[in-house]
Amino acid sequence: MSAHVKTSYQQSEQLFPSRAAAFWYAILTAVMIAAPFVIEPYYLSQLVFVLIYAIVGIAMNILSGQAGQVSIGHAAFLAIGAYTAAISAKYGIPLPVYLVLAGAFTGLIGYLVGLPALRLHGIYLAIATLAFAFIVEEVITRWEHVTNGNEGLMLPPPALFGLKLGPYGFFYLCLGVTVLVILAAINIIRSPTGRAFLAIRDSETAARSMGIDTARYKTTAFAISAAITGTAGVLYAHKLSYISPEMFSLSVSIDFVMIIIIGGMLSLRGAVFGAIFMIMVDPMLIVVKDKVPQMTEAAMQAIHLAEPVARTIQAGVVRVVGAPGLKSLIFGLIIILFIIFEPMGLDGRWSRVKAYFRQFPLYRPTSARAQRMFLKSERNR
């Protein structure tokens, strides 16, 4: 796939691949800073959710995309961070303190989860993380004198240095945390630790033969990913102002996996793309549900069907569109289509579009072919 060509080791240590990239990221930052003053409150609220989901997507990218470890239990880490924030706020601990505390505590839990998972791979590792998520949900439900059980916990409005943060202030807090997480993730990936993650992802056997301590780096990947997710949990709890155990179910963990599948597993930018898609798909589905009956009626009139037949078809369409499982069905189809036709996700498609304009009119489809993804069994041949 077409990419920026590096010709020296110094270029690998640069924060941005080129001056043009730094310029466009600066423009994007300026747009985000100005966003609260130019968009409606509803869209500002959705943008906050995009930032929170982007933080979790970056955590998933480090664990799965960079280190090659599978997890479908990240909702548990989000819950640990959220409940740490709620309990800390209850006892009057300042927001900056428990923001760091939640990340550190969740990172420690992630490290402990990574220890028994060292001997597990693939689907077995996924099952282990799923079991951990069920354990955390059960602990939160049963530990009523601390977590208040199924009744949940209310959080006070977030305050920073004694000043309550309104919608604008909370947005800038989420934006600042997101930028810091992205910068930290970039530095991790381009460090020796990040290169060790990539080696383990591509082939554990080859990584061990080069002297890489795979056990240490696997647990480190779990700890870093859990710490970032716990930090997102603090923001998530304050955004909703109320948390309960059912808010951190298996479906939430699957949503996090979908972020990196749809956005792109091998890119931090893909995590942001996936977060935007996951948050904006609900408003789009609502619009579709509202428009489909009208479109069906217009189509029936256009093809001049008999009125009883048209009414029957329209009633069937309305029933299908209003079915409770429609969203899950659509998400399942989207995942299948992405895995088959665009395994590199939205970021892969974005790279192809850039390659097309960069090489126009000499562009050829083979010049932006997606990188082949090998199975574990194929890497050992």
N, C-alpha and C positions, 0 to 999 in steps of 0.2 A: 504494500500500500504506500502511496506517495507520502513522504514526510520530510521534515526539515533535515538536511544532511549535515552531520557533525564531522568536522575535519580535525579536531584537536580535543585533548582531554579537558582543556579549560572550558570548552563549550558544554561539556557534560555537567559541569559544576554551576553553570549559569541558571538563575531562577527562571528566566524566560528564554525560549528557544531563539528568539530574534527580537529586534527592536520593534518590528511591526506588531508582534504578539503583545509586547509590553504596552504599546500604544492602545491597542484594542481593549486590553484588560483595564487600562486606565479609563477609557471611555465607558466601559461597562460599569465600573465602580462609580463613576460620576452619575450615570443613569440610575443606579440603585439608590444612591444618596438622595437624588431628587424625586424618587418614586412616590414617597408619601404625600408630596405636594401636588401631584398631577394625576393620581388615580383615586378611584372611589374607595371608601373604607372596606367594602366587601373584598375587592381585589387585593387590597393591602393585607387583609387577614389571610387570604389564600397565599399571598407571597411569603408571609411568615411561615406557613406550613411548608412551602417549597424549600425555604432555607433549612428548616428543621429536618425534613426528609433528605435534603442534600447532605447534611452532616452524617446522618445514618448511612446514606449511600456511600459516602467516602469511607466510613468504617467498614462496610461490607466489601468495598473495593480492595482495601488493604488486606483483609483476611482472605477473601476468595479470589479476587482478581490478581493480586500480587503474590500472596503466599500459597495460593492453591488449596486452602482449607475450606471445607463446606460447613455452613451453619444455617439451620432453619429455626434457631431459637433466640434470635437477637431481640425479640420483644421482651425477653426476660431481662436483658441488660438495660433496655429502655425503662422497664418497670423499676429496676433497682435504683437507677438515677432519679426517676420521678418521685419515688417514695422517700429517698434520701433528702430530696429538696423539700417535700411536704413536711417531713418530721423536723428537719432543721429549721424551717420557717416557723413551725409551731413553737419552737423554743427560742425564737428570736435571734437566730444566727444570721449574720448579714449575707446577702445574695452572693457577693464575690467569694466569700469563704466556702459556702456550701456548693457553689458551682465547681470549684476546684476539688472540694471534698468528695462530691458525687463522682467526678471523673476518676479520682484516685481509688476510691472504694470499689467502684465498678471494675476498674482495671485490675485490681487485686482479685476480685471474684473471677474475672476472665482468665487470669493466670492460673488460678486453681482449677478452673474448668479445663484448661488446656493440658494440664498434667495427665489426667486419666485418658485423654483423647490422643495421646502420643502414639499409641499402638493401633489407632483406628484410621481408616481411610474411606473415602467415598461415601456410600450410602450408610455405612456403619457409623461414621463420624456424624452424619446428618441426624441419624436416629439418636445418638448420644446427646447432641445439642437440643433436639426436640424434647427428650426426657428431662433435660435440665430446665427447659422452659416450663414444663408441666410442674416440676418440683417447686420452682419459684412462685408460680401462680397459686399452688396449693399452700405454700408457706404464707403468702400474703393474705390469703383468705382465712387461714386458721389462726394467725397471730393477731387476734383481734385487739388486745390491749395496746398494741403498737401501731398496727396498720388500720384499725377500725373495721377489719373484715370486709364483707360485701357492702357495707354502708359507705365505704370510701372515705377520703379525706378532702377537705376544702383547703385551698391555698389562698393566702392574702395576695393582693396586687403586688407585683414585683417592685421593689424599691432598691435604689442604688445610692449609697452614701446619704441615706435619710430622705431622698427624694423619690416619690412614687413615679413609676414609669407609665405614661399613658400609651396609647397605641403606637404613636410615633417613636417614643423612647424605647419601647419593647422591640419594635422593628429594628432600630439601630443596634440594640443589644444583640439580637439574633444575627444581624448582618456582620457585626464585628466578630462574633464567635465563629461564624461560618468562614470568614476570611482567614482568621487565625488557624482554624482547622485545616483549611486548604493549604496554607503556607507550610504548616507542620507536616502534612501528608506529602507535599512535594519534596521537602527536605528529607523525610524518611525514605522515600522511594529512590532518591539520587544518592543516598548514603550507602556505606557498605552493608548496613542492615537491609536496606531495600534490595540491593543486588543479591544478598543471600536469600531473601524471600523469592525472588525470581528464579534462582537456581533450584530451590526446593520445589517450586511450582512446576518447573519443566521436567525435573528428574531428581528424586531424592537420592537415588543410587549415585548419580554423577556428583551431586552436591556433597555427599559424604566422602566420596573419593577425593574431592578437592579440599577436604579438611573442615567443612562447614559443620558446626554442631547443630544438626537439624532439630533436636529436641529443644534446645534453648531458643532457637528462632521461631519454632512453632508456637511455643508458649508466649513468646514476645508478641507474635502477631495477634494471638487471642487477647492478650492484655491491652495492646494498643487499640484494637478494634472495640473492645468492651469499654475502655475509658472514653473513647469518642462517643460511643452510643449512650453511655451514661450521662455525658454532658448534654447531649441532645435531649435526654429524658428530663433534665431540669427545665429546659426551655419548653418542652412539650407539656409538662405539668402546669407551668405558669400560663401557657397559652389557653389551656382548657379550664384552668382554675379549679378543677375537680378531677380526682383520679379514683379508680376502683379496679379490682382485679380483672373484670371482664374486658377492660379496655386494652389489655395486653395479651390477647389470645393468639392462637396459632395463625389466624388470618392476618394479623399484623406482621408476624414474622414472614409470611409468604409475600406480603406487600413489599417488604424490604428486599427479599430475593428478586422480586420482579423489577425493582429499581435498577439493579445492575444487569439483569438480563435484557431489559428493554433499552436502557441507556447505553450499555456497553461495559463489559466486565473488566476490560484492560485499561480503562482510562478514568481519571478523576473527573474529566469533563463529562464523561458518560453518566457518572453518578448524578450530576446536576441535571442532565437531560432527562434521566429516568425519574428524578424527583418532580420535575415540571410535568411530565406526562402523567404520573400517578395522581398528582393533586388536581390537574385540570381535566382528567377524564370524567370525574363525577359531574361537574357543570355541563360538560358536553353531552353526557348521557341524559341529563335532565332536559336539555334543549331538544335532543332527538326524540325523547318520549313525548314532549309537547307538540312537536312538528309532525311526527309519523302519522297520527290519525288524519290530520288535514291533508297530508300528501297522499295518503291512501284514498281518501274521498275524491281528491282531484284526479287521481289515476283511474278510479272506477268510472268517473264521468267522462274521461277522455276516451276510454275504450268502449263506452256505451254498453256496459253490462246491465242486465235486468236488475231492478231495485232490490228484490229479495236476495239475489246472489251477492250484490254489492254490499248490502247490510251484513250478510253472514261473513264475508271476507273481512270487512272493516272491523267487526266485533272480534274476529279471531286475531287480527293484527294487534288490536288494542289489548287483548288478553295476554298475548305473547310479550308485548312491550312492557306491560305492567307486572310481569311475573317477578317474584322476589329473587329468583336465582339468575336473572338475566345478566347482572353485572359479573358474577363469577364465570358464567358461560363466555361472555365477551373477553374477559381477562385470559381465560384458558385458551381461547382461539388466538388471541394476540401473542401469547407466549409461544404457541406452536408455530405460528407464522414467522416470528422473529428467529426462533431456533433453526427453522428450515431455510428461510430465504435471507436473513440478515443476522448471522450469529455474532457479528461484531456490534450489534445494537445501533442505536441512533447515532452514536459517535462514529461508527464505521461508515454510515451513510453520509454524515457530515464530512468526513475525510474524503470520500469519493467525490462529493460535490466540489470541494476545494481543489482536488486534483484535476477535475474537469476544467474549471476556469483557469487554473494555473497552466495547464498544458494545451488549452485551446489554441488553434484548431488541430493540434497533433495528438489529441487525447485518444487513447485506445482502452477498451475495457480491461484488458489484461494488465495494464500499467497500474491499476488500482485494485487488483485482486485481493480479496481478504486473506489474511494469514490463516493457514491451516491449523486447526485445533487437534492435537493428538490425544489419544486415550492413554491412560497410564500403561497399559500393556504394550502399546506401540512404542513408547519411549524407551523401553528396556531392550528393544531389538537391536 
